[in-house]
Each structure stands twice: as C-alpha cells, then as structure tokens.
Amino acid sequence: MCENTAYVGHMVSQKYTTPSYKNKKRLIRSEDEWVVIKDHHLPLVDEETFDLVQKLRAKRRRKTKMDVCNILSGLLQCADCGSNMRLSCARDRQFQYYIC
C-alpha cells in the first residue's frame, strides 16, 4: 500500500512486456517506458503525505543478515524499552519474528 501510486490517483500501465506473442514470459520495462496517467481517479491519500511516506521508508530500510529487506524494518519499536525491533527467523527460515 505504501508503494502503490494508485492510492494517489495515478494509473500506471505497460510495466511489463513479452519477448514475442508466443513466449509468455514477462519482462519488466524501464520506468521511462511506463505509461502514467495522473489524476485518473479520486485519490485516497494526498500527494504530500504519499511523498513523505516514501522519504521515510527510503532512509529507514536495512537488509538483514539473510539479505532480506522487510517492509516493517526500522518502523517497529519495543513497547517496554523503546528500542528498535529487529527481524529474526528460525533455522529453517519458515517462521519470522521480531526481537528487541
């Protein structure tokens, strides 16, 4: 939700393409080839708030030792001591949890 520009009222299309009509593998196009229609529909969030969230998310994200960048990294704080929570997972990497 924090990354989707549809909440601001913009519609983005033609992000993906295929090598040919026979091959169904999707390839991501570069951002300058995307078609962006601004003010396509009524926004749920104003653009200033959306830009502020993007700035906050850009400087608070860190990768873990497992090279995973979680969406909540840098945003969770411990209710008891107030320090930042960090992502950890079990040995089989099936379960993820946060520790103080």
ABEGO torsion letter per residue (X at the ends): XAABAAAAGBBBBGABBBABAABABBBBBBAAABBBBBGABBBABBAAAAAAAAAAAAAABBBBAAGBBBAABGABBBAAAGBBBBBBBBAAGABBBBBX
